[in-house]
Amino acid sequence: MWAGFLGLVVAILSFDLGILHKENKEIGVGESIRLSVLYISLGLAFGAWVWWYLGAESGFAYMTGFVVEKTLALDNVFVIALIFSFFAVPRLYQHRVLFWGILGVIVLRAIMIGVGATLVAEFSWLLYVFAAFLIVTGIKMLVMKDAEPDVSKNPLIRFMRSRFNVTDSHHGERFFVKQAHPQSGRIVWFITPLFMALVLIEVADLIFAVDSVPAIFAITTDPFIVYTSNIFTILGLRALYFALAAMIHRFKYLKPALAIVLVFIGSKIFIADMLGLEKFPAALSLGVTFAIIAIGVVWSLLKTRTTPQRL
């Protein structure tokens, strides 16, 4: 199963980069929506296979994880848009940055999920820690006001600028360039703003994984379900970004819905214990999760229908 899944991921990425986006080009909203539908369909089709091959409980767990991870990705889209705006990354090269960023995320998530699965297998009480963390995180999301992060004050940017040679402008699609040092005149390597944007996107995903990984482990501890639902969400992140970056403001009320979902996912472990159940019913978990998110999406679209589009 693992070999088949990894082979499928390689095939999807090869098709995406080698055929669909062999050359750098701007991705319009129409193409982005079509790609999003394709990636969501692939994720759901894989979920159907999980259901058929591993059983209904695994299928419900995968679908719940996929829905939650997809919703969590919306916050990631917002942060990526801020990073691209700060570094003035041309739309022509944004797909390249996201492609390499996703390759890094696939590896980093594998490491985090592998460590998490090992720890949960050895120390089952960690599930209760994850659950409590999700409840606290969800409550904080409900009561704290949103504040747009100031990318210019990011300590990682200051660190890279102080430790490495950094160009002031972009050099096409290149992450590194050789040019004369302004002080010594020697030809040395410089990193470009495109590479700095890539580093910040990778770090942003690590931060989001702090919520994402405990959330999926609170749904299931099966490493195969945890990893595959994560990766199918990440594979569609580039398409989702280009589809939603200009209209992320339309999902104003999705964050409270997501906060409620996190509280629910964390609480159901304790609820199952109180009711003497081995596990919270997987079908009920998926139904409640989907209903909360669907209400958040519909309510957001209705309440923001007259809000002007961001440029």
C-alpha positions as CSV (number, residue, x, y, z in Angstrom):
1,M,0.0,0.0,0.0
2,W,2.8,2.4,0.9
3,A,4.7,1.7,-2.3
4,G,1.6,2.1,-4.4
5,F,0.6,5.4,-2.7
6,L,4.1,6.8,-3.1
7,G,4.2,5.7,-6.7
8,L,0.9,7.5,-7.3
9,V,2.2,10.7,-5.7
10,V,5.3,10.6,-8.0
11,A,3.1,10.0,-11.0
12,I,0.8,12.9,-10.1
13,L,3.7,15.3,-9.5
14,S,5.4,14.2,-12.7
15,F,2.2,14.8,-14.7
16,D,1.7,18.2,-13.1
17,L,5.2,19.5,-13.7
18,G,6.2,17.5,-16.8
19,I,3.0,18.0,-18.8
20,L,0.5,20.5,-17.3
21,H,3.1,23.0,-16.2
22,K,6.2,22.2,-18.3
23,E,6.8,25.9,-18.8
24,N,6.3,28.8,-16.4
25,K,3.0,30.5,-16.9
26,E,0.4,32.4,-15.0
27,I,-2.4,30.2,-13.7
28,G,-5.7,31.9,-14.0
29,V,-8.7,31.4,-11.8
30,G,-10.5,29.1,-14.3
31,E,-7.5,26.8,-14.7
32,S,-7.0,26.8,-10.9
33,I,-10.6,25.8,-10.3
34,R,-10.3,22.9,-12.8
35,L,-7.1,21.7,-11.2
36,S,-8.7,22.0,-7.7
37,V,-11.7,19.9,-8.9
38,L,-9.2,17.3,-10.3
39,Y,-7.1,17.1,-7.1
40,I,-10.2,17.0,-4.9
41,S,-11.6,14.2,-7.1
42,L,-8.3,12.3,-6.8
43,G,-8.4,12.6,-3.0
44,L,-12.0,11.5,-2.8
45,A,-11.3,8.6,-5.2
46,F,-8.4,7.5,-3.0
47,G,-10.8,7.7,-0.1
48,A,-13.2,5.4,-1.9
49,W,-10.4,2.9,-2.4
50,V,-9.5,3.1,1.3
51,W,-13.2,2.5,2.1
52,W,-13.3,-0.5,-0.2
53,Y,-9.9,-2.0,0.7
54,L,-9.6,-1.2,4.4
55,G,-13.2,-1.1,5.5
56,A,-15.8,1.5,6.3
57,E,-14.2,2.7,9.5
58,S,-10.9,3.5,7.7
59,G,-12.9,5.2,4.9
60,F,-14.8,7.4,7.4
61,A,-11.5,8.3,9.1
62,Y,-9.8,9.2,5.8
63,M,-12.7,11.3,4.6
64,T,-13.0,13.2,8.0
65,G,-9.2,13.8,8.0
66,F,-9.3,15.0,4.3
67,V,-12.2,17.4,5.0
68,V,-10.5,18.9,8.2
69,E,-7.1,19.2,6.5
70,K,-8.6,20.8,3.4
71,T,-10.3,23.4,5.7
72,L,-7.1,24.0,7.7
73,A,-5.3,24.7,4.4
74,L,-7.4,27.8,3.8
75,D,-5.4,29.6,6.6
76,N,-2.2,28.4,4.8
77,V,-3.5,30.0,1.6
78,F,-3.9,33.4,3.3
79,V,-0.3,33.3,4.7
80,I,1.1,32.2,1.3
81,A,-0.6,35.2,-0.3
82,L,0.9,37.5,2.3
83,I,4.4,36.0,1.6
84,F,4.1,36.4,-2.2
85,S,2.9,39.9,-1.8
86,F,5.7,40.9,0.6
87,F,8.4,39.6,-1.8
88,A,6.5,40.8,-4.9
89,V,6.7,37.3,-6.4
90,P,5.4,37.5,-10.0
91,R,2.4,35.3,-10.7
92,L,4.5,33.7,-13.4
93,Y,6.8,32.1,-10.9
94,Q,4.4,31.4,-8.0
95,H,3.6,27.9,-9.2
96,R,7.3,27.0,-9.2
97,V,7.7,28.1,-5.6
98,L,4.6,26.2,-4.5
99,F,5.7,23.1,-6.4
100,W,9.1,22.9,-4.6
101,G,7.4,24.0,-1.4
102,I,5.0,21.0,-1.6
103,L,7.9,18.6,-2.2
104,G,9.5,19.8,1.0
105,V,6.2,19.6,2.9
106,I,5.7,15.9,1.8
107,V,9.0,15.0,3.4
108,L,8.5,17.1,6.5
109,R,5.0,15.8,7.1
110,A,6.3,12.2,6.7
111,I,8.9,12.9,9.4
112,M,6.4,14.5,11.8
113,I,3.7,11.9,11.3
114,G,6.3,9.1,11.6
115,V,7.5,10.5,14.9
116,G,3.9,11.1,16.1
117,A,2.8,7.6,15.2
118,T,5.7,6.1,17.1
119,L,5.1,8.2,20.2
120,V,1.3,7.5,20.2
121,A,2.1,3.7,19.8
122,E,4.4,3.9,22.8
123,F,2.5,6.4,24.9
124,S,-1.2,6.1,24.3
125,W,-1.9,8.9,26.8
126,L,-0.5,11.4,24.2
127,L,-3.8,11.1,22.4
128,Y,-5.4,12.9,25.3
129,V,-2.7,15.6,25.2
130,F,-3.4,16.1,21.5
131,A,-7.2,16.2,22.2
132,A,-6.7,18.8,25.0
133,F,-4.5,20.8,22.7
134,L,-7.1,20.9,20.0
135,I,-9.8,22.0,22.4
136,V,-7.6,24.8,23.8
137,T,-6.6,25.8,20.2
138,G,-10.2,25.9,19.0
139,I,-11.4,28.0,22.0
140,K,-8.5,30.5,21.4
141,M,-9.5,30.7,17.7
142,L,-13.1,31.6,18.8
143,V,-12.2,34.3,21.4
144,M,-9.1,35.9,19.9
145,K,-9.4,38.6,17.2
146,D,-7.7,38.0,13.9
147,A,-4.6,40.0,13.3
148,E,-2.8,40.1,9.9
149,P,0.8,38.9,10.5
150,D,3.5,41.5,9.6
151,V,5.9,39.5,7.3
152,S,8.5,42.3,7.5
153,K,9.1,41.6,11.2
154,N,9.6,37.9,10.7
155,P,12.9,37.0,12.5
156,L,13.8,34.4,9.8
157,I,13.9,37.1,7.2
158,R,16.3,39.2,9.4
159,F,18.4,36.1,10.0
160,M,18.8,35.2,6.3
161,R,19.6,38.8,5.3
162,S,22.2,39.0,8.0
163,R,23.9,35.6,7.4
164,F,23.6,35.3,3.6
165,N,24.1,37.3,0.5
166,V,20.6,38.3,-0.7
167,T,19.7,40.0,-4.0
168,D,17.3,43.0,-3.9
169,S,15.4,41.9,-7.0
170,H,14.2,38.7,-8.6
171,H,16.3,36.8,-11.2
172,G,13.5,35.1,-13.1
173,E,12.7,31.6,-11.7
174,R,16.1,31.2,-10.1
175,F,16.6,30.6,-6.4
176,F,20.3,31.2,-6.5
177,V,22.5,33.4,-8.6
178,K,26.2,34.2,-9.0
179,Q,27.2,37.9,-9.1
180,A,29.8,40.3,-7.9
181,H,29.7,41.2,-4.2
182,P,29.1,44.9,-3.8
183,Q,32.0,45.3,-1.2
184,S,34.7,42.8,-2.3
185,G,33.9,42.6,-6.0
186,R,34.3,38.8,-5.9
187,I,31.8,36.6,-7.8
188,V,29.8,34.8,-5.0
189,W,26.5,33.0,-4.6
190,F,23.4,35.0,-3.7
191,I,20.0,33.8,-2.7
192,T,17.0,35.5,-4.4
193,P,13.8,36.8,-2.9
194,L,12.1,33.8,-4.6
195,F,14.2,31.4,-2.4
196,M,13.4,33.4,0.7
197,A,9.7,33.1,-0.1
198,L,10.1,29.3,-0.5
199,V,11.8,29.1,3.0
200,L,9.0,31.1,4.7
201,I,6.3,29.0,3.0
202,E,8.0,25.8,4.3
203,V,8.3,27.3,7.8
204,A,4.6,28.4,7.7
205,D,3.6,24.8,6.9
206,L,5.6,23.6,9.9
207,I,3.6,26.0,12.1
208,F,0.3,24.9,10.6
209,A,1.3,21.3,11.1
210,V,1.3,21.9,14.8
211,D,-2.5,22.1,14.6
212,S,-2.9,19.8,11.6
213,V,-1.0,16.7,12.9
214,P,-2.7,16.5,16.3
215,A,-6.1,17.0,14.6
216,I,-5.7,14.0,12.3
217,F,-4.2,11.8,15.1
218,A,-7.3,12.7,17.2
219,I,-9.4,11.2,14.3
220,T,-7.3,8.1,13.7
221,T,-3.9,6.7,14.7
222,D,-3.4,4.7,11.6
223,P,-0.2,6.1,10.0
224,F,-1.4,5.2,6.5
225,I,-4.7,7.1,6.8
226,V,-3.0,10.0,8.6
227,Y,-0.3,10.5,5.9
228,T,-2.4,9.9,2.8
229,S,-5.2,12.3,3.9
230,N,-2.5,14.9,4.6
231,I,-0.7,14.4,1.3
232,F,-3.8,14.5,-0.9
233,T,-4.7,17.8,0.8
234,I,-1.2,19.2,0.2
235,L,-1.1,18.1,-3.4
236,G,-4.1,20.2,-4.2
237,L,-2.8,23.2,-2.2
238,R,-1.3,24.9,-5.2
239,A,-4.5,24.7,-7.2
240,L,-6.5,25.8,-4.2
241,Y,-4.2,28.8,-3.7
242,F,-4.7,30.2,-7.2
243,A,-8.4,29.6,-6.9
244,L,-8.9,31.2,-3.5
245,A,-6.1,33.8,-3.1
246,A,-8.2,36.6,-4.6
247,M,-11.4,35.6,-2.8
248,I,-10.1,34.4,0.6
249,H,-12.1,37.3,2.2
250,R,-15.3,35.5,1.2
251,F,-14.6,32.8,3.9
252,K,-14.7,35.2,6.8
253,Y,-16.8,32.9,9.0
254,L,-15.1,29.7,8.1
255,K,-12.5,30.2,10.9
256,P,-15.1,30.1,13.7
257,A,-16.5,26.9,12.1
258,L,-13.1,25.4,12.0
259,A,-12.5,26.3,15.6
260,I,-15.7,24.5,16.5
261,V,-14.5,21.5,14.5
262,L,-11.2,21.4,16.4
263,V,-13.1,21.5,19.7
264,F,-15.4,18.7,18.6
265,I,-12.5,16.5,17.4
266,G,-10.7,17.0,20.6
267,S,-13.8,16.5,22.7
268,K,-15.0,13.3,21.1
269,I,-12.1,11.3,22.6
270,F,-13.3,12.3,26.1
271,I,-16.9,11.8,25.2
272,A,-16.2,8.3,24.0
273,D,-14.5,7.5,27.3
274,M,-17.5,8.9,29.3
275,L,-19.9,6.9,27.3
276,G,-17.9,3.7,27.6
277,L,-17.2,3.5,23.9
278,E,-14.0,2.2,22.4
279,K,-14.2,4.9,19.7
280,F,-16.5,7.7,18.8
281,P,-18.6,6.5,15.9
282,A,-16.7,7.3,12.7
283,A,-19.8,8.0,10.6
284,L,-21.2,10.4,13.2
285,S,-17.7,12.2,13.4
286,L,-17.6,12.7,9.6
287,G,-21.2,13.9,9.5
288,V,-20.8,16.4,12.3
289,T,-17.5,17.7,10.9
290,F,-18.9,18.1,7.4
291,A,-22.0,19.8,8.6
292,I,-20.1,22.4,10.7
293,I,-17.8,23.2,7.8
294,A,-20.6,23.4,5.3
295,I,-22.5,25.8,7.5
296,G,-19.4,27.9,7.9
297,V,-18.8,28.0,4.1
298,V,-22.5,28.8,3.2
299,W,-22.8,31.5,5.9
300,S,-19.5,33.1,4.8
301,L,-20.6,33.3,1.2
302,L,-24.0,34.7,2.1
303,K,-22.7,37.3,4.5
304,T,-19.8,38.5,2.2
305,R,-21.6,38.5,-1.1
306,T,-21.3,42.3,-1.4
307,T,-17.7,42.5,-0.1
308,P,-15.4,43.8,-2.9
309,Q,-12.8,41.4,-4.3
310,R,-9.2,41.8,-3.2
311,L,-6.7,42.5,-6.0
